[in-house]
Each structure stands twice: as structure tokens, then as C-alpha cells.
Amino acid sequence: MKLLIAVVQDKDSNRLSNSLIAEGFRATKLASTGGFLRSGNTTFLIGIEDNQIQHILDVIRANCKVRDQLVTPVSPVSGAADSYIPFPVEVQVGGAAVFVLPVERFEHF
């Protein structure tokens, strides 16, 4: 058995959640915040059997797309902040960060 932890952008969260339900997977959703862009994420905790790993990764891949977004960098904390002029920068957001961990024991009450 494995524990799959998937961190996805909030924009992909509902679509992924609906697809997981349609495919018969049960998941726990947790609200989380990204460190780089400080934007909302959703973390899914999913317990799965070893033979289901590729199938669930395909579901996540199909529902969590990478896209480009313009962001304005945060001004520096120290130094000459008054001369700092932020210009929007294009970065890639979305997709999913997925961790697959072994589970020694699982109980459901």
C-alpha cells in the first residue's frame, strides 16, 4: 500500500477531485499555501494499492495542467526598497507535485 500526496493549484482542485471520485478513488483534501508565489494550493492525501499508482498518476496528469502566469515580484525586505521598481515576470504555475510513500500499516474505523 502507498500514500500518495499530491499538491495542486487551487484552479485544478475541483476538476481533479471530481475525476478522482469518478474513478473510484477516495481522497482527503487539505488547504495549503505555496511558498514561492504565496498562492492557494490543495493537498490531496490518497491511500492506494501498489498496482493503482500508474492509473492515479494518469488521472492527476490529465487534470493538473502547467500554465504561464504574470506575477509581480515582492519588494526586497532590506536595502533600497524605494528605488526598487517591480516588473511583472512570467512564471509557470499549475501542474502537480506528487509524492509516493510506502505505508507500513493502515486501519479504517
Buried (B, 14 or more C-beta within 10 A) or exposed (E): EBBBBBBBBBBBBEBBBEBBEEEEBEBEBEEEEBEEBEBEBBBBEBBBEEEBBEEBBEBBEEBBBEEEBEBEEEEEEEEEEEEEEEEEEEEEBBBBEBEBEEEEEEEEE
